[in-house]
């Protein structure tokens, strides 16, 4: 049995604006549900990893003892988004997750921005 595949999206079946709106709503809900103390610890952990100048992912923050696992995995995304918007980190590709609970699924990798590393070193 073969699967029907379209080379381009069928008009009317994909709404990028609706997808972005749903993503923003989900991230806002996750951020609102995140305990302030965990969010602060996560931001501190991200900043520490960013200063090191090597690529990292959420699992590395836990492995390094910089932050505990959140109550829900959806709490990671807003924290990385906040740090990226602040210029602390930037996207550094996609890699397999190191978290045992997700069975090597693809996740984003981050690295401290050159500007942040320079400012943190002075």
Secondary structure, 3 states (H helix, E strand, C coil): CCCCCCCCCCCCCCCHHHHHHHHHHHHHHHHHHCCHHHHHHHHHHHHHHHHHCCCECHHHHHHCCCCCCCCCCCHHHHHHHHHHHCCCEEEEEEEECCCHHHCCCEEEEEEECHHHHHHHHC
